Structure formats: C-alpha cells, structure tokens
Amino acid sequence: MDHLLSVELRNLDGVSYSKRQPRGRDSMEQKAQQRTRVPKVKLGTQGLEVSKLGFGCSGLSGIFNDPLSYEEGAAIVIDAFHNGVTFFDTSDAYGNGHNENLIGQALKHLPREKVQIASKFGIAGFEDGRLLINGLPEYARKCCEGSLQRLGVDYIDLYFPHRVDTTVPIEHTMHELKKLVEEGKIKYIGLCEASPDTIRRAHAVHPISAVQMEWSLWTRDIEDEIIPLCRELGIGVIAYSPLGHGFFAGRAGTEGLPEGSIVALNPRFNGENADKNKKLFVRVTKLAEKHGCTPPQLALAWVLHQGEDVVPIPGTTKVKHLDANIASLDVKLSEEELKEVSDAMPVDEIGGERDIELFTSCSWKFANTPLPATPLE
C-alpha cells in the first residue's frame, strides 16, 4: 500500500542547495509571492510556534503520485522554507521512512532552530484489509528513536500517534510520550484523528499542543465536536488535506493517477459521486473568480480564516503550486464572504465518504480507547 511504500533511495551527499527561484513562473505568481508574508502562530499553550501555512510532505514520497527523488523533494522543502513556510509534517509511514530521510536531507541545508518538524508513529502495517495501529509505549519509543535517526536531528518539535490504537489506553501511550518530552527527544505532543474522549484523557496526562484532523470545504465533520473541544482546552488544529485530496486544485476524477493510488480509490472521485462533486466545483470556481484567485487558493483561504489556531498543511510536488498556496494568504474573506463560500459547498450535497474504509474505519469517530486497569503514576 502507498502509505508504506518501499522505494530505492538516492544518496545525495555532496549536493549543493541554495535559495533559488525556479524558472518559468507566471508574472502574477511572482508578484503575489513577493508580497506574501507567512505569519507565525501559536499552537496550543506550551509555546509551539509555527508558520500559519504548513507543508504536508507525504506526497513527496509517492502517497498520491510517483515518489520524488531525495534531491527533488529536498529542494521543494528548502524552497518552501526560504519563502516563509517553516512547519513540515511527515511520518515514519510515508514511503516506509523515505519521507523522513528526505526531510533529513533538506534539514542539512537549513537552520534547525528555525524549522518545526511534526512526525507521527503508530501505523505498523496492513493485515486483512485494515491498518495495524500500535500505540504501545515501547513501540512509541522505538519509533521515535528511528525518526530521530532518519531526520538526523536531536529532537522532534511535534510528535504524535498517526492513528489511535483502540486496544491501548491512551494514558499508556501518553505517559511514554511525556517521558520523551522530559528527555528532550520531543518538544510537544499532538494527536491525530482522535475522539473527544481520547483528546480529553490524553490532555489530562500532558498538555496536547495540536490535533491533526482532515478539514476542508468538503470535509467538515469535526466542526460540531472537535473544534469546540480544542478551543476549550487550548489545543491548536492542524488541517490535513485542506484541498480535498486535490479536488479543489481541479482533480475531479481519477484520470492520470497511478494505479493503486489512494486518491484513485477515494469514493468522492468515482462514479456518480464524481459527477455530483464536479457541479459543486463549478460553484467554487465562480466564487474564486469573484475574489480574483484560483479555486485552490479560495479553498485554502477558507481554512486559513477558520481561526489563528488553525494551520492547514497542503502538500505539492511542484514549486509553482507551492507559490500559489502561499499566495492564498493574500485572499481576505469577511464573515459574510466565508459563509458564501461555505454555502457553495453544502455538506449534504457532497457525494461519497471522505476516504476509503481502510482509513475511515480508524478515524476520530472510532477512536475511543479502554480505561487503564489501574491508575498510572
């Protein structure tokens, strides 16, 4: 499966990187990029500060398309940093370690103290058509040590379970993560696709700085429970797939995607669902024209406007798309305009589940854990 791709890696020792401006950019994009400043925001109450726009790195390792080489992927990360994006999200599951190795190559050419790295653990494999999730304390520690080595760093800024292990009390996992904080191996703790009960219980062990959830114009199921809870507890929100797995970038179907791509299997891009969703995309396109931006920029701007405690992490393999994503920070929306954009994409009109069952079955709605048999010290 794509989340655990095994790829042959290229040794890039000796490659020289520099702050560069790739050729062939549209003049409008150049002007937008020159005037766009990526602000810093706080996630949580423990001091974590990141760029308001992050970068989801999974696509660099072939999660959606073919994987990039170390050189190509690291160059995009470096370019993003030099243009104000300092927060990069990775996981040991992306490319079976390829992604963290790639980020590690980029970090050799960047000031470590000015970069924020989020990494995840817990996807241990696949069996009988389902994900194997491991939240055991010893596994968390082992994975952290492996990530530190691949990234080539002494600490990880934000570390969290990629999915919740519903067989292990969250308190057990959290106590080990708390130890890793005390040892200086990680700075802050997060959660991904966690239920309200799991978030509360984890936060009681050690403050959670951020939860990572899918959030976009066409995936909004966290708005009624998760978002209010995070704001009650002072937890930041990292929005993954803010462009709807590429839908708002113009991907209306599965054409051109590699066989077996996760996106190619997504119900929203297939059959009648795809036809239904294309009509919604037309509405977003018209609104984007009204605001003088592109549909993906409008979709990103919508997420960016959800609050200072919200950081979307779109990914891309192309510098021109990175520039366009950064320029979405220039799109300003009033409360009335935000509602207009929301109304153009009614939740009850969206066709299909947000992902394949492999992933929805371990989403936040199914992420409660058992209580500890005995109180933990």
Secondary structure, DSSP 8 states (H G I E B T S, - for coil): -GGG--------TT--------S---HHHHHHHHH----EEEETTTTEEEESS-EE-GGGGTSSS----HHHHHHHHHHHHHTT--EEE--TTGGGGHHHHHHHHHHTTS-GGG-EEEEEE-EEEEETTEEEE---HHHHHHHHHHHHHHHT-S-EEEEEESS--TTS-HHHHHHHHHHHHHTTSEEEEEEES--HHHHHHHHHHS-EEEEEEE-BTTB-TTTTTHHHHHHHHT-EEEEESTTTTTGGGT--SSTT--TT-HHHH-GGGSHHHHHHHHHHHHHHHHHHHHTTS-HHHHHHHHHHTT-TTEEE----S-HHHHHHHHHGGG----HHHHHHHHHTS-GGG--S-SS-HHHHTTSGGG------SS---
